[in-house]
Amino acid sequence: MCDTCGCSHEHNHKETKTIDLNQSLLKSNEEAAASNRKHFDEEGIFAINLISSPGSGKTTLLEKTIDALKEKINIGVLEGDIETELDAERIRKKGVPAVQITTGGACHLDSLLVHKAFHSLEHQLNGRKLDILFIENVGNLVCPSFFDLGEHLRVVLISVPEGHDKPVKYPKAIRTSQVLVISKTDLLPHFDFDMEKIKKDALSLNPSLTIFEVSAKTGDGMQEWIEFFKKHLLSHE
């Protein structure tokens, strides 16, 4: 899958060396993540890392969140993708500064990429201070769960079309997140999706998880989601 994090390595005589390299990589990432978090704290920025599979609705949820908050709260966005600037362009149309991070094949963002992209974002601000920084990670439920970016809150999205078994299939994504958003709930009538089971499975993996059922298309659940962010911003000040 990804040469950057080593998850594509084969089980051969090089495995020990690969594991050592991966541990060094993760340690380096953790140090840079701590530096990012310190910088965000010094600037009074609340940073959120959004992770999910491709097509779960991260960008659409982000657009609707921006619509609800941008008149009262200064928002910046870092958009992670393997290629293209399509998502960053969508965010900029909302009147919010955004920097696209194209990984060129890596299946996740790391804290050094975020560090560089955030400085690029700062140049767009012209001295204006941010309240929230959204980091939309590369679409993937595996590698992003291993890499701290310096965020204060990690949000994992699972959409109704993906099925209710995602928490048990990708437990680390659940265990390392503080929030689960079950997205595209407007599609519930069209899929065999057990809402109670996904919540039970997720909470068995992470009892402190906060769960939202949201449809960015219809607006169902969006008010609770927005109020959650407002409370977190107040507690972060």
ChimeraX attribute file (.defattr): number of C-alpha atoms within 10 A of each C-alpha:
attribute: neighborCount
match mode: 1-to-1
recipient: residues
	/A:1	13
	/A:2	13
	/A:3	11
	/A:4	16
	/A:5	22
	/A:6	16
	/A:7	15
	/A:8	10
	/A:9	14
	/A:10	10
	/A:11	9
	/A:12	8
	/A:13	8
	/A:14	10
	/A:15	12
	/A:16	11
	/A:17	9
	/A:18	18
	/A:19	14
	/A:20	11
	/A:21	14
	/A:22	16
	/A:23	13
	/A:24	12
	/A:25	16
	/A:26	17
	/A:27	13
	/A:28	14
	/A:29	21
	/A:30	19
	/A:31	15
	/A:32	21
	/A:33	22
	/A:34	16
	/A:35	17
	/A:36	22
	/A:37	21
	/A:38	14
	/A:39	14
	/A:40	21
	/A:41	16
	/A:42	9
	/A:43	12
	/A:44	16
	/A:45	24
	/A:46	22
	/A:47	24
	/A:48	19
	/A:49	22
	/A:50	27
	/A:51	28
	/A:52	25
	/A:53	19
	/A:54	13
	/A:55	15
	/A:56	22
	/A:57	20
	/A:58	25
	/A:59	18
	/A:60	17
	/A:61	21
	/A:62	18
	/A:63	18
	/A:64	16
	/A:65	17
	/A:66	22
	/A:67	13
	/A:68	14
	/A:69	15
	/A:70	15
	/A:71	9
	/A:72	8
	/A:73	15
	/A:74	17
	/A:75	21
	/A:76	29
	/A:77	25
	/A:78	24
	/A:79	26
	/A:80	27
	/A:81	24
	/A:82	17
	/A:83	13
	/A:84	14
	/A:85	15
	/A:86	11
	/A:87	19
	/A:88	22
	/A:89	16
	/A:90	15
	/A:91	22
	/A:92	15
	/A:93	11
	/A:94	14
	/A:95	13
	/A:96	20
	/A:97	20
	/A:98	28
	/A:99	25
	/A:100	21
	/A:101	25
	/A:102	17
	/A:103	18
	/A:104	10
	/A:105	13
	/A:106	17
	/A:107	24
	/A:108	25
	/A:109	25
	/A:110	27
	/A:111	23
	/A:112	19
	/A:113	17
	/A:114	22
	/A:115	19
	/A:116	11
	/A:117	19
	/A:118	22
	/A:119	11
	/A:120	15
	/A:121	18
	/A:122	17
	/A:123	11
	/A:124	15
	/A:125	13
	/A:126	8
	/A:127	8
	/A:128	10
	/A:129	15
	/A:130	18
	/A:131	19
	/A:132	21
	/A:133	21
	/A:134	20
	/A:135	26
	/A:136	25
	/A:137	25
	/A:138	25
	/A:139	21
	/A:140	16
	/A:141	26
	/A:142	20
	/A:143	23
	/A:144	24
	/A:145	21
	/A:146	16
	/A:147	20
	/A:148	23
	/A:149	29
	/A:150	28
	/A:151	21
	/A:152	17
	/A:153	17
	/A:154	22
	/A:155	22
	/A:156	24
	/A:157	26
	/A:158	27
	/A:159	26
	/A:160	24
	/A:161	17
	/A:162	15
	/A:163	15
	/A:164	22
	/A:165	15
	/A:166	18
	/A:167	24
	/A:168	15
	/A:169	12
	/A:170	13
	/A:171	17
	/A:172	18
	/A:173	28
	/A:174	27
	/A:175	19
	/A:176	20
	/A:177	20
	/A:178	18
	/A:179	20
	/A:180	25
	/A:181	23
	/A:182	23
	/A:183	26
	/A:184	23
	/A:185	23
	/A:186	16
	/A:187	14
	/A:188	15
	/A:189	9
	/A:190	10
	/A:191	12
	/A:192	12
	/A:193	19
	/A:194	13
	/A:195	15
	/A:196	10
	/A:197	13
	/A:198	19
	/A:199	20
	/A:200	13
	/A:201	18
	/A:202	25
	/A:203	18
	/A:204	15
	/A:205	18
	/A:206	18
	/A:207	12
	/A:208	13
	/A:209	19
	/A:210	16
	/A:211	18
	/A:212	18
	/A:213	21
	/A:214	23
	/A:215	22
	/A:216	21
	/A:217	15
	/A:218	11
	/A:219	13
	/A:220	16
	/A:221	17
	/A:222	20
	/A:223	12
	/A:224	13
	/A:225	16
	/A:226	15
	/A:227	11
	/A:228	13
	/A:229	15
	/A:230	14
	/A:231	10
	/A:232	12
	/A:233	16
	/A:234	8
	/A:235	8
	/A:236	13
	/A:237	10
